[in-house]
């Protein structure tokens, strides 16, 4: 049987025996997914709580669902963070979508020295909102109980501090002599991957990240775009770290 679709509401909306899907979520359930009475749907708060529901009624504006069971999905461990240098155009949203689908728990937009795109003022706020919306929609599509966090943009100094606090940190470098595929990640804690911009990470940035505790690793014989490198690296780490 196909798995039921997932929709997101606030945690307080999951307290009762009936969940009302309204607004954008309700319209999507009713008019796009065309759910009908008797069909299953899961409703989550995006922070681990999932209510297993059955549609009992509704119309084009939304649906009413009866809660049949609830479950708490633990926060994933090891946790996966990708520091993503901000690409130009819509490649950033493509990266966020793929990272969310493979299971990343936190995405950090990084204003690397060689980034072409600049997030500032209203433009920066709109770009960040698009990344967060993309993460939410991708989490829904991939049926995640946890929506990944998309943080405020970080500087190189802030990234270095994240590296120092992590259990294992990797800087992707096509010139690195050590392969990511030979890394044995820790079974628990915080894994962090730094993905540079299309122009590459500067020497000063690399030095700061290695000094903070990261190791440089290569990712195969080809050079990947910044929007795909993090997805490939995450797949390697999650498969070797026990989450896949």
N, C-alpha and C positions, 0 to 999 in steps of 0.2 A: 504494500500500500504506500502511496506517496506520503511523504512527511507533511504535517500541517504547516501552513505559513505562520510567520512570526510577526507580531505587531508590538509597538512600544507605547506605554503609558507611564504616568507617574506612579511611584510605589504606593501612594495613598489610594490610587484607583484600583489597586488589587486587594484591598482589605476585605471587601464584601464577597458575597456569593454570586454577584452579578457584576460584569464588567461592561461598561458602555464605551464602544469605540465611536468617537465623533471626530469632527474636524478632518484634517488631511488623512489621518489613519483610518477613520471610519469610511471616508469616500473611497480610499484605495481598496479597503476590504470589500465594500459593497459594489463598486462600479468597475474596478480593475480586476480584482480576484473573483468577483461575482459569487461570494460566499452565500450560501442559502441555509435556512434552518436545518439542523441535524448534522451540518458539517463541522469538522474540527478546526480549531485555530489555537495557537499558543500566544499568550500575551505576556510580555516581559517589561520590567522596569529598566532594562539595559544595564543593571548592576547585580545580576545574579539570580533574581527572583523570577520564576516562570510559573504562570498559571495555565494549566491545561484546560481548555474551554470547548464548549459546543455552542454553536450559533443557535439562538432561540427566536430571534426576530430582528426586524429592522427594515430600512428602506435605503434609498439612494444617498441619504445624508449620513448614514451610520448603521451600526449593528449593536444588538444586545447579545451578550454571551453569558452562559452559565458556567461557573467555575466547577470543574470536576475534581481537580487535584492541584496542589502546589508543590513546587520543589525549589530548593536553593542550589544553584550551581556554584561550586567554590571558585574563587579567583584563580586563574591559571598559574601554575608554578612548574618550571621557572617562568617568570614574567619576561616578555619580549618587548624591548623598546627599539625603535628605529629612529635615528636622527637623520632626517631627510633634508639635504640641501635643496633649497627652493628652486624648482625648475621654471622655465618660462612657459607661457601658454597654459594649455590644459594638461600638460604632462604631470603636474603636481597632483591633480585630482585622480588621474589614472594610477599614479603610485599609491595614493591613499586607498583607492578601491582595492587594488591587488593586495596591499599589505593587510587590510582588514580581512579579506577573504581567506588569506593563508593563516591568520591567527595572531597578528601583532596586537599587543595590549596597549601600547602608547606610541604615538607618533609625534615627533618633535620637529617642527619646521626650523631649519637652520639657515641663518643669513650668512653663508660662507663668503669669503672674500671674493671668489670668482663667480658668484651668482649674478646672472644677468637681470633676473627679476628682482625688483625692490618692493618690499611691503612697507608702505608708509601711509599714515593718515587713514582716510576713508577707504582707499584702495586696499591697504593692508587688512583692514577690518573685514571688508567684503571677501577677500581671498581666504582669510582664516575661517570665515563663516561657511564658505563653499567646501573647504576641506572637512569641516566638522559635519556638514550635511552629507557629504559623500561617505564619510565613515559610518554614519548612522544608516544610510540606505544600503550600503554594502553589508553591514552587520545584519540587517533585516533579511537581505537576500541569502546570506550564508547561514542564517538561523542561529546567530550568536546570542547567548544570554548576557554577554558583556559587550557593550559598545566601547571600542577603544577610545582612550583619551587622546585628543589632539590639543597639545599645549599651545601656549603663546610662543611666538618665535624666540629662538635662543641665539645668543652670541657664542663665539668660540670659547670664551671664558666660561660661560654657563655649561656648555657641552663638556668641557674638561672637568667641571665639578661633578656632572652626572657620571662621567667615566670613573672618577675616583670613588664614587659611592656604589658602583655596580659590582656584581660578583664576577663578571667577565665582560670585557669590552673589546670590540673589534673595529678597526678602521679598514675599510675595503680599499685596497691599493693594487692596481693591475701590475705594478712593478715588484710587489712583495714576493719573496722567495718561499715563504710558507703558505701552504694551501689551506683555505677554510675547511675543505673536506677532510683534513687530517686533524682538525681540532676536536678535542673531547670536552664539550661544555659541561659545566657543573649541573648536577641533577636538580638543583633548587637555587633560588635567589633571583637576581636580576641580570638578564643578558641584554647587552646593548650593542647595536651595530651603527656605525657612522657611514653614511653614504654621501660622497662628495658631489659637487656640481659637474656639469659636462666638461668644464675646463680643468677639472681636477682640484685636489686639495693642495693648498700652498705648503711649502716647506715649514713655514712657521707654525701653521695649524697642525701639521703632522707631528712636529716636535712637541708641541704643547699636549697633544692627545697621548702620545707615547709616554711622556713624562708623568701624565696623570694615571697611567696604568694600562693603557690599551695596547694591543698588539696589532701589527699590520698583517693582513691576510689577503691572498689572491683568490679570485673566484673564476677558475677555469682559464682556458687559453684565449678566450675572446674578451673584448672590452664591451661591457654592457652599458646601456644608457642609464642615467641616474634614476629614471622612473621604473626600471626593471631590476636593477642591481639589488636593491633592498628586498624585493620579493624573492629573488633567487637565494639570497643569503639567509633569509628567514626560513625558507623551506629546508635548507641544509641544517641549520641549527635546531629547528624544532624536530626534525626527524632523528637527529643524533642525540637530542636532549631528552627524549622520552615522551614528548607531548603528542607526537604523531604515531 
